[in-house]
Structure formats: structure tokens, C-alpha cells
Amino acid sequence: MSRLEQRFADLKAEGRAALVTFVTAGDPGYDASLAILKGLPAAGADVIELGMPFTDPMADGVAIQLATLRALDAGQTLAKTLQMVREFRVDNSTTPIVLMGYYNPIHRFGVEAFVAQAHEAGVDGLIIVDLPPEHDAELATPAQAAGIDFIRLTTPTTDDARLPRVLERSSGFVYYVSVAGVTGAGSATNEHVSEAIERLRRHTKLPISVGFGIRTPEHAAAVARLADGVVVGSALVDKIAHAQTHKQAVDDVLELCSALAQGVHKARLN
């Protein structure tokens, strides 16, 4: 089993959903970002999505766009993001890490070199929002050959005709974007999420994680009763944006993560 498969299997046995947290690598600076990354598991994160900063994050809303700018201004690079994963793995060999972002930085880095270094660093999965399944040969195929899961995004507009193609070579889990739009947008109703998950389960046996618009422990708990995973990103990133110091950024992110985890972990899957 991969780390992602093991984590979701363990949580399913416990009867609860995963808290999947997103932060941008290098935000607000390398050291503070690494401290957040290392602190997330103890604060209750079950899976960590680590954003790869890119100058044109077209699928992201203002909060994550600004996080990306802060990270780039602080000197974050793809090489440094991989180094963060290596440093994380020194003390943590069980928490899955998924790199999330866009294809351009990977293409410039070199796919072969990136896949090799990501595997060596301890990356478990990739979410590349602008690389559809028609281009699997670019990255998904070599990544999966190296043992790195390739996680697909599905949305309210991914119809039943398109879903099989999107999910055909997905692995790790399926990320359901619960609202049409960019990250940080408004949230979907529980009824909508329930119907969407029911539809997705007809097409895949992979765990389904739901994200976009989840900001509070109460909302996270409600989604956790429906899905296999709850993804929270913009709410955590906002804590960094509003912090007066890097130490406060670390403390505030981990405090919110702990509150979210309490909500998610108390909710039981149907």
C-alpha cells in the first residue's frame, strides 16, 4: 500500500474521514513554512497538500494567489519545495504529502528529474490542476510508474459522460471541488455534496475528498459525515496573511488545524 492508501484505509477502519490541509510551500518564508508543515500532523492533519508556488495560479482565489506571491517573494522554488519534503520526512514517515499546483514549473524543472526527486524526497501524490487526462503521458504516467499517486479533480460540471475519462487512471483519492470557481469561493450545501458523492461512488472505489469553501470546524464536521476526506486550504492560508509575525503565522495555522481536526475526527462516516 502507498502512504495515501494506508492512511485512508486506516481511517475507514476507524469510521472517520481524513482532514486534508493545504498550505503553500514557502509562505510566509521557508523556515516558518517548514515549521507549519512539520506541525500539521500533531495538530490533526491526516493528509497534507503542499502548494507549489507559480506566478499564474489561475484556479486559485485571492487568498492563495497572495500566498503564492509571498512565497515567491521569499525566494521559494520548486527545488526548495522538494527540500521541505525531505526535511519533513526526517521525523515523519507516515503522513502522506501531496504536491499541488500547475504543470509549468514541473515542465521547466524537467519531468524526469522532478519525478525522480519527488519520489526520493517522499512525495506521495500530485494534483496538477491544468493537466487533463488527455495529457497523461506528460506526467501522470511517469509519476505513477515511480509510485507517486496522481489525483484528479472533479467538479459540479464534470458530467457522467466525462467522469470515466477523468477517473480512468486516478489514484490515491478523488478531489471533488464542491463549487464551480476558484479556491476560497462560496461553499456548497450538504445536500449538493451528498448527491455529488453518491454520483462519484458509482464511478470509482477511490476515497473521495471534498474541498473549496470549507472554513470552520462545524462545516468541516458536516462534510466529514458525507465524504472520506475534508480539504481545507484558504482558511489556513488566511491565518498566515493576517499574522503580524512568522511565529504568529505558525501558531495560528496550527491552532485552526487543531480546531478543524476536532470537528472532523468527532464526525462519524455514514
N, C-alpha and C positions, 0 to 999 in steps of 0.2 A: 504493500500500500504506500502511496505517496503521503506526505505530511497532510495535505488537504483531505485526501480520502480518509485517513486515520482520524483527523480531528472531527469531521462531520459524522463519521461512524460512531465515535465515542460519544458525541453529543446526542445523537439519535438514541443511543442506548440509555442515555440519561433522561431522555424525553424532553430535551430543551433545544432551543435554537442557538445559533452562534451569534455573538456580537462581532461584526466585521467593522473595523475602524479604518478610516482613511486620513492620512496626513501627507503633506508634500515634503519630499526629501529636501533638506537644506533650509527649511523655514522654521524659525526666523534666522538661523545660522547653523552651521554644521554641528557644533557641539551641542546646542540646545535641541536641535532636531534629533540627534543621536540619543540624547537623554530621554526625549519623548518616546522614541522608538523602543528603547530598552525598558522603559517604564510601563508601556501599554499592557503587556501580558499580566503583570502583577495587579494592574488596575482593572483587569477583567476582560481585556480584548482576547477573543478566541482566534481570530484571523486578522492580519494586518495588511491593508493595501497601502503601498508606498508610492506616492506620485512621483513620476519622473518629470522634472520641470522642462517646459518647452515654451518657446516665445509666442506660439499661436495656438493656445488651448481652446479650440472652437466649441467644444462640447461642455465647457465649464462656465459657471456663472461668475459673478464679480468676486465672491469670497476666494475661490480657488485661483482665479486669474491673478488676484493680488498676492496670494501665497506664492504662486509661481514667480512673480516679479521679485518678491522679497528674497526668494531662494536664489534666483539668478543674480540679483544684485550682490548677494553674499558670496558669490563665486561657485555655486553648486553646478556640478557637471554630471554627466551620466557615469563617468568613472568614479566620481565621489559617491554617487548613489550606490553603486555596487560595493564600494568600500564600506559604506554604512552597514550593508547587509552582512559583510564579512565580520565586522566588529560586533554586530548583534549576535551572530552565531557563536561567538566565543563563549557566551554564557547561556545561550538558549538554542537548543537543538530540536525543539518540539513545535514551537508556534509557527504556523505557515505564514510566509511572506509572499504577497502578490505585487509585482510591479505593474503600475497602471499609468497609461499615458498614450503617446502618439508615436507613429512609426518613424517620422523624420529623424529624431535623434538616434534611433537604433540603426537606421539606414546609413547615416553618416558615420556612426561608430564602426559599422561593419557587422552584418548579421552573424557571420560565423564566429567572430571574436566575441560579440555580445552574448550569444547563446552559450559559448564555452565558459566565459567569465561569470555569467549569471548562474550557471549550474555549479561552478566551483565555489561561488560565494554563498550558495544556499538559498537561491530564489526557488520558490515552489510553483509559481504561476505567473501568467501575463494576461493583462487586459489591455488590448490596443484598440482604442475606440474608433480609429479611422481605417482599420484594415478588415474589410469584409471577407467572408469565406471564399469568395471567388479568387482571392489572392493568398490562399493558404500556403502555397509554395514559397512565398516570400519569407514567412517567419513561423507560422503555426506548425508546419510540418517539421522543420529542423528543431524547433523548440521541443515539441512532443517527442521527437526521436531522442533528445537528450534527457528526457524525463521531466520536462517542465510543462505543467498543465497550461492549456490555452482556453481562457474563459471568455465566453461570448456574452454580449449584451443583447437583451431582448427588450422591446418597448411595447406600449399600448398599440402601436401601429404595425407591429410585426404580426401579420395575419397568418392563418393556418396554412396558406399556400407557401409562405416564406419560411415559416418556423423549421420545417425539417431540414432545409438547406443550412440555416443558421446553426442548428444544433447538431448537425451531422457529425462533426469532428470536435465538438466541445468536450472539455474535460475539467475536472476539479469541482466546479459548480456552475450554475447559470445565474447571471446577474440580471434581475428584472428591474429595469428602470421604470418606476411606477408612474411617472408623469412625462408627458412629452415636453421637451425643452432642455435647458441646461441645468447643471448641478446647482443646488440651492433653491430650485423653483418650489412652487407650492406642492403640497402633499396630496396623495390620492386618498379616497375614502377606503375604509376597511372592506366595504362591500366590493369595491373595484379590485382591491388587492386579492381578496378571496377568489373572485371569479377568474382573475388572471392566473393565479397559481393553479387553480383547478384545470384550466386550459393547458398550461405548460406541462402539468403532470401527465397529460395524455400523450405528450410528445417525448418526454425524457424521464429517466430514472435518476438523473443527477440531482443533488441538492439545489434548492432554489433560494437565492438570497435577494432581498428586496431593498432598494435604496432610492435616493433622491427625496428630499423634503422631510426626512426624519430628524428631529432636533431634540426631543425631550424623552426622559425615561418612560413616561406614560405612553407616548406614541410608539416608542421602541418596543415596549411590552405588548402593545396591541398587535403590532406586526409580527412579533415573535410567536404569537399564538397561531399564526397562519403559515409562516414561512420557515424554512430551515436556517435562514440567516437574516440578520438585520444589519444593513450597511449605514453607517453614519460618517459623514465627511465634513460638510460645510459648517456644521455646528461646532466641531472641534477646531477647524481652521479659524473660525471667528474668534475663538478664545485667544489664539496667537495674535491676531490682528489687534485686539483690544488690550493686550498686555502692555504694561509700562516697561517691563524688563524681560530679558530672556528667562530668568528664573521664574518669574510670574507666569510666563507662557507655558513652561513645563508643568508647573504646579496646577494651573487652571485646566489644561488639557487633560491631565491625569485625573483630576477631581471630577470633571464631567464624564470621563470614560468610566470611572467607578460608579457614578450615579446611573449611567446608561446600563452598565452591566448588571446592577442590582435589579433594574426593571426587566431586562431580557432574561436573566437567569431565574427569576421567580415565575416567569410565564411558562406555562407548560404547553407543549405542542398538542394539537387535537389528534 
